[in-house]
Amino acid sequence: METFQQYEERQRRERAAREQRLAEQQTRKEESQAAQMQQIAETLQVAEQQRREAQVTASQRMQEEKQAAKGNPIEDDFYRAWCEAYPAIELIRQHPIGRYRVDFAHLETMTVVELDGYQYHSKKKDRNKDYARQHEIEDQGWLFVRFTGSQIFTAVEACIRVTYKRIMARYGMVR
């Protein structure tokens, strides 16, 4: 038979064990909530970064669209002459290749036509940037045909003939 003291001691131990279990449960609950809060914070950080990147991309796209809407006289002259001379051979204007956009692309032959106007290509730094960009695109198998704005304004027909020959050469048909 259990004495009163033994009974009280057993009750005290059981109470202490219950309190210990409750404290452990509370600790696990708090740790779980903290982990959930950390995961939510990380998700929010990722979402914020994605929002910022999307905002930058949208801004860049708007700038490109504004520029395209204004028109580029060099590109306009070249494209008009191209369409008149070779209407069956499609050149895509402002075609994206990786992280870049090229003035014109002939997709079947992976031929790029770049027109370098004085305004954006007169400084050595700009030309170096263009060449680095060109090399990166060429590494993907694209062939570049590059003309200056002066060449387009003074001899656009000659420029489109050179472009046509390069495209035909890529087809294996040189004329």
Backbone hydrogen bonds, N-H to C=O, Kabsch-Sander energy under -0.5 kcal/mol:
donor,donor_aa,acceptor,acceptor_aa,energy
7,Y,3,T,-2.8
8,E,4,F,-2.9
9,E,5,Q,-2.5
10,R,6,Q,-2.9
11,Q,7,Y,-2.6
12,R,8,E,-2.6
13,R,9,E,-2.5
14,E,10,R,-2.6
15,R,11,Q,-2.9
16,A,12,R,-2.7
17,A,13,R,-2.6
18,R,14,E,-2.8
19,E,15,R,-2.9
20,Q,16,A,-2.4
21,R,17,A,-2.7
22,L,18,R,-2.9
23,A,19,E,-2.6
24,E,20,Q,-2.6
25,Q,21,R,-2.8
26,Q,22,L,-2.7
27,T,23,A,-2.5
28,R,24,E,-2.8
29,K,25,Q,-2.6
30,E,26,Q,-2.8
31,E,27,T,-2.8
32,S,28,R,-2.5
33,Q,29,K,-2.6
34,A,30,E,-2.5
35,A,31,E,-2.5
36,Q,32,S,-2.5
37,M,33,Q,-2.7
38,Q,34,A,-2.4
39,Q,35,A,-2.5
40,I,36,Q,-2.6
41,A,37,M,-2.6
42,E,38,Q,-2.5
43,T,39,Q,-2.4
44,L,40,I,-2.6
45,Q,41,A,-2.2
46,V,42,E,-2.4
47,A,43,T,-2.6
48,E,44,L,-2.5
49,Q,45,Q,-2.4
50,Q,46,V,-2.7
51,R,47,A,-2.4
52,R,48,E,-2.4
53,E,49,Q,-2.5
54,A,50,Q,-2.7
55,Q,51,R,-2.3
56,V,52,R,-2.3
57,T,53,E,-2.7
58,A,54,A,-2.8
59,S,55,Q,-2.3
60,Q,56,V,-2.7
61,R,57,T,-2.7
62,M,58,A,-2.5
63,Q,59,S,-2.3
64,E,60,Q,-2.6
65,E,61,R,-2.7
66,K,62,M,-2.7
67,Q,63,Q,-2.6
68,A,64,E,-2.8
69,A,65,E,-2.6
70,K,66,K,-2.1
71,G,67,Q,-1.5
76,D,72,N,-3.3
77,D,73,P,-2.5
78,F,74,I,-2.4
79,Y,75,E,-3.0
80,R,76,D,-2.5
81,A,77,D,-2.3
82,W,78,F,-2.7
83,C,79,Y,-2.8
84,E,80,R,-1.9
85,A,81,A,-2.3
86,Y,82,W,-3.6
89,I,86,Y,-1.6
90,E,88,A,-0.7
92,I,105,A,-3.0
93,R,91,L,-0.5
94,Q,103,D,-2.6
95,H,92,I,-0.6
95,H,102,V,-1.0
97,I,100,Y,-2.6
100,Y,97,I,-2.2
102,V,95,H,-2.9
104,F,113,V,-1.6
105,A,92,I,-1.6
106,H,111,T,-3.1
107,L,105,A,-0.7
110,M,106,H,-0.8
110,M,107,L,-0.6
111,T,106,H,-2.0
112,V,143,L,-3.7
113,V,104,F,-2.3
114,E,112,V,-0.5
114,E,145,V,-2.7
116,D,114,E,-0.5
116,D,147,F,-3.3
117,G,115,L,-1.0
120,Y,117,G,-0.5
121,H,117,G,-1.2
122,S,118,Y,-0.9
127,R,123,K,-2.3
128,N,124,K,-2.9
129,K,125,K,-2.1
130,D,126,D,-2.4
131,Y,127,R,-2.6
132,A,128,N,-2.3
133,R,129,K,-2.3
134,Q,130,D,-2.8
135,H,131,Y,-2.7
136,E,132,A,-2.0
137,I,133,R,-2.1
138,E,134,Q,-3.1
139,D,135,H,-1.9
140,Q,137,I,-1.4
141,G,138,E,-2.3
142,W,137,I,-1.2
143,L,110,M,-2.7
145,V,112,V,-2.2
147,F,114,E,-2.4
149,G,116,D,-2.1
152,I,148,T,-1.8
153,F,149,G,-2.8
154,T,150,S,-2.3
155,A,151,Q,-2.6
156,V,152,I,-0.7
159,C,155,A,-1.8
160,I,156,V,-2.4
161,R,157,E,-2.0
162,V,158,A,-2.2
163,T,159,C,-2.3
164,Y,160,I,-2.6
165,K,161,R,-2.5
166,R,162,V,-2.2
167,I,163,T,-2.4
168,M,164,Y,-2.8
169,A,165,K,-2.4
170,R,166,R,-1.7
171,Y,167,I,-1.4
172,G,168,M,-0.8
173,M,168,M,-3.2
174,V,172,G,-0.6
